[in-house]
């Protein structure tokens, strides 16, 4: 049953993302890289707010 | 026409060299003590240090060598680049706060000195500085070779003269201004090299009709250019291995540690975090993207990248596909990328040799004489590296090939122990360093790809961390007062 489910999922999702690249490239590289950038913005923005509050 | 272009390029190189000379002069006025030369007296701001971090991180090898390989590997190479941003985030968000605090508290000026003071072991400092010196010098030589090759291409200088010119100017500004000059120079270099790769990246997509159209063109050449390699294949091992080595391996490189441990305060650390992560995201993404895109652009021009030497693909691509102004901008970027890596390596090597290898054996050494000695050694290091770059002995080339893996394997355990394990001690740190070094060496010699798909980095780092933790249990912890000060 799980094997059948996985097969159904694999057949229903195309290999290529809307960007024209394999989903593994997007999920294995572009997503973690983008998350690091978002996290850096969050850390920087929060520290700015904290510093503004302390002044 | 060719002579005119060479003269034009020579003028640009002259302006660049004069700018570096001025930066050296500015730095000279700021350097009054060893603390100024080694760590900028812990006063360097976040924006400058953030740019200096990724300018040191990415060299001409990425812009030309790895990008050339990526043209043969396909867009899966962008995965390698994306993990650089994750590593930069870990460096500044996880490691930097603790390292910056401890560096200041211990008044450590080099990475080896930090280890010696944190674990109260001069032997640890000496062994780590020996490993650093032996492996960083070949890496510096490799960077000199890349820079001289770029100069020869740009101005038509003989290779040896390219080495001498670049060596002279780098020696002068590192000698004069230490970390002040190095980081200001890297700030400017980082901006130029980033603009260069971004413009080439955007122009490549534009030539192929946009992002999706470009990927469709690549897929029409071969579907492997837009898909991830099959698990267990050689390319799969390369992508996974390089993602880890070039990403997380950077965290334990002494020259990189010096970038994120010497920032002046918390707010500047957050600024540096943002800029370093952004730079570490966009720069490798651009380089690892224009590499594969060059395949689709070069094919109609009669070049098949799959039959070319990877090191010549990007120079051929830039020359064949772009106008003169863009060729000039790209070569200026290559020059900046090479210089920004070399200056940090010379600065770090000179500091390590003086402070960790010579000073412990000289009973009396004033701050002033130590500063003079360090500056002299920075000149000696540059001269030695230039000589090696001109004559290129085989051993040097071999050693530089796995510098990152060896340094990361040796130092990961002691860094993790120093920052996060209060119980870690001298025995653990020395054992972890030696175990990581030996395991990575043996793996590299006997089990590295293609024998197995696993890079020496993985077993080396694992051995370093595990042995540091386990061996620390077999010796007394450091005294409680000292530990309490380190972990407030």
Interface residues (C-beta under 8 A of the other chain):
Chain A: X15 X16 X18 X19 X20 X21 X22 X24 X25 X28 X29 X30 X32 X33 X34 X35 X36 X37 X39 X40 X41 X43 X44 X47 X48 X51
Chain B: X75 X76 X78 X79 X80 X81 X82 X83 X84 X85 X86 X88 X89 X92 X93 X211 X212 X214 X215 X216 X219 X226 X227 X228 X243 X266 X267 X270 X271 X273 X274 X277 X278 X281 X285
